[in-house]
Amino acid sequence: MTATKMASKIAILGVGNLGYSIVEGLQSAGLVDRSQMILAEKNLQRHEHLASLGYTVSADNVQAVKAADLVMLVVKPFQIVDILTEIAPVIDPARHVLVSTVTGFSAAHLYASLGKSPPLFRVMPNTGIAIGESISCISSFNATKEQDQLIATIFSGMGRTLFIPEDMMSAATVLGGCGIAYALRFIRAAIQGGIEIGFNADDAKLIVAQMVKGAAELVLSHDTHPEQEIDKVTTPKGITITGLNEMEHAGFSSAIIKGILASYNKIGEM
């Protein structure tokens, strides 16, 4: 089953950073081509830029939805209610499948705003989707097994997927969505350390980025706990354990956990 067989047209409402990452990911995975996508974007500068790249771009959300079978809502939380009110009259539950990446906006709220209950997927990817390396957490509502498989196929083509209950979606947003920023901040700090011990910035960036990529692949490929991989590079009185202990004394693990919890609590406040 492929996206091209099941969804001849995909409307993407909102083409900011994440929306455009999804656009790039869909193409790089070979799931759809440009002619199958309608990008709905009202920001004039982005609209003109996307059109210059050869995409079909519309400032009219209603027209984009009318032309599509699969509708992706990739907008900010403060925009979603107005957009749902706008497109509700043309949403056909027998035809349209909706995908929402909107943080903190539940399926129940979405259905209430639409006044109807089409097949819906809440999906939380991250910007790694642009290069096929996202983790996309998915919750499914009113969907058939075939529709579940369609969405799994689309997002598996852009990384890895995990179906989760909706009550875990806020946690997934923090761990997978915000988490990419936390990982990048570690990379930045490690590059700064590399420069201090003698590397130029470009060489330090290459070493650190590839090191982090390799560390992640060890855990994923071996299906091991990180501590098992850590044990392989720590020896008694060695340089690795010395550095690790110094980081822990400075609150390394605690700072990461506190940051994750702070982001999670912020969603609750929103």
C-alpha positions, 0 to 999 in steps of 0.5 A: 500500500502506498500513499500514491494509491490511497491519496491522489492529492494531499493538502498541507495546511501550514507550510512553516518549518515543520510543514515544509519538512513534511513536504521534503520528507514526502518527496525524498521518501518517494511517496508522492511528487510535487503534482500530488501536493497542494500547499496552503499558505497565507504568508505572502513571502512563504507563498511566493517562495514555494511557488517559485520552487514549482509547488502548487500553492494556494492562499485558500484553505477551502479550495485546497481541502476540496482538491485533496483526499488527505488533509494535513493540519500543520499549524500553530495551536492558536490558528487551528480553531479558525482553520477548522471553522473555515474548512468544516463545510467542505470536509467529507467524512466519507472522503477525507482523512485528516492528520493533525500535528497541532500540539495540545489540541485533542481529537475531541476538540478537533471534532467539536470544532468541525462538527463532524468526525472524519478519520483522524490521526494526531501525529507528532513528528520532528524536523528530522522528517525532512531527511527521513529520520523523524520519530513520528508518534501517532494516535488514530481515531475513527480510522479503518485498518487500511487507513492506519496502514496508509498513515503508517506507510507515509510516516515510516517512509520519513523515519520511524513510527510508534502508535500511542494512546492520545493521553501520551501525545503531550509526552511524545511532543516533548520527548520526540519533538522538543527533544531534537532541540535538546540533542542539538544543544548537546551537539553544540556544547560538545563542539565548543568543548572540541574547539577548546581542546584543539579542533577547528569548528568544522572538524569538531562539528563533523566529529561530534555529529557523526559520534552522536549519529553512531551512538543513536544507531548503536542503541537502535540497531542493537536494541540495547540500553544506553548504559550497556553501550556506555559500559563498552567504552568505560574502563577502570580509572579511564578517561571516559568515566572521569569525564562522565563523572565530572558531567554528573557532578555538574548535574548533566542527567538531572538538567536533561530530566528537569528540562523535559519535565519543564517542557511537559508542564508548559504544555499543561499550562497551555 
